[in-house]
Amino acid sequence: MKTKTLVINSIVGALYIAVTALIHPFGFTNIQFRLSEIFNHLVIFNKKYIFGVGIGVFLANLFFSELGLYDLIFGVGQSIIALSITIFSGKFIKGIWKRMIFNTFIFSFTMFIIAIELTLALGFPFWFTWITLAISEFVVMLIGAPLIIELNKRIKFDKLLS
């Protein structure tokens, strides 16, 4: 990994952690408005952002989650699976908006993994938990898409990592 890629991904990871810390109480329940999830859209621009987002999720869960190992396995696993699906889909889905919408649906759908986690760890009802998680993820990702698009106009995420 090039030094620039490592540094940029470290910044992405740190931003993920910082934003998660700001809304800590709302990021770890069955209705998770984890605003840092908007960083999931970065893989639309370059697949290398998977490292920064993945590390950010891992460290945020390590530092802030009360579920410990559950969140490290399920939370990081869900993110890596959804990010990987989005990266793979880039071969077939063209256009930033189409890919962001797809990414939003993939992350919302795969929240069933977090619902399993909360069912196992806390005894939450699976179906209700999955629905509330999916809705909250959908809202955050949908709101985050135009924000990332606007940031991209200035930062050029696709050119930042070469």
Residue pairs with C-beta under 8 A, 6 or more apart in sequence:
1 51
4 161
4 162
5 48
5 51
5 161
8 52
8 160
8 161
9 48
9 49
9 51
9 52
9 55
9 161
10 52
10 55
11 52
12 39
12 42
12 49
12 52
12 53
12 56
13 51
13 52
13 53
13 55
13 56
13 59
14 56
15 36
15 39
15 56
16 36
16 39
16 52
16 53
16 55
16 56
16 57
16 59
16 60
17 36
17 56
17 59
17 60
17 63
19 35
19 36
19 39
20 27
20 34
20 35
20 36
20 56
20 60
20 64
21 60
21 63
21 64
22 35
23 33
23 34
23 35
23 36
24 64
26 32
26 33
26 34
27 33
27 34
27 35
27 36
27 60
27 64
28 34
28 64
28 65
28 66
28 67
28 71
30 115
30 118
30 124
30 128
30 129
30 132
30 133
31 132
31 133
31 135
31 136
32 114
32 133
32 136
32 137
33 136
33 139
33 140
34 140
35 140
35 144
36 56
36 60
37 107
37 137
37 140
37 141
37 144
38 140
38 141
38 143
38 144
38 145
38 147
38 148
39 49
39 52
39 53
39 56
40 53
40 79
40 82
40 83
40 86
40 103
40 107
40 141
40 144
41 100
41 103
41 141
41 144
41 145
41 148
42 49
42 52
42 53
42 148
42 157
43 49
43 50
43 53
43 83
43 86
43 87
43 103
44 86
44 90
44 96
44 99
44 100
44 103
44 148
45 96
45 152
45 157
45 158
45 160
46 157
46 158
46 160
46 161
47 87
47 90
48 161
49 157
49 161
50 80
50 83
50 84
50 87
53 79
53 83
54 76
54 79
54 80
54 83
57 75
57 76
57 79
58 72
58 76
61 71
61 72
61 75
61 76
62 72
65 71
65 72
65 75
67 117
67 121
67 122
70 117
70 120
70 121
71 117
73 117
74 113
74 114
74 116
74 117
75 114
75 117
77 113
78 110
78 111
78 113
78 114
81 110
81 113
82 103
82 106
82 107
82 110
85 106
85 110
86 99
86 102
86 103
86 106
89 99
89 102
89 106
90 99
93 99
93 102
96 149
96 152
97 145
97 149
100 141
100 145
100 148
100 149
101 145
103 141
104 138
104 141
104 142
104 145
105 138
107 137
107 138
107 141
108 134
108 135
108 137
108 138
108 141
109 134
111 130
111 133
111 134
111 137
112 130
112 134
114 129
114 133
115 124
115 126
115 127
115 129
115 130
115 133
116 126
118 124
118 129
118 133
119 125
119 126
119 129
148 157
151 157
152 158
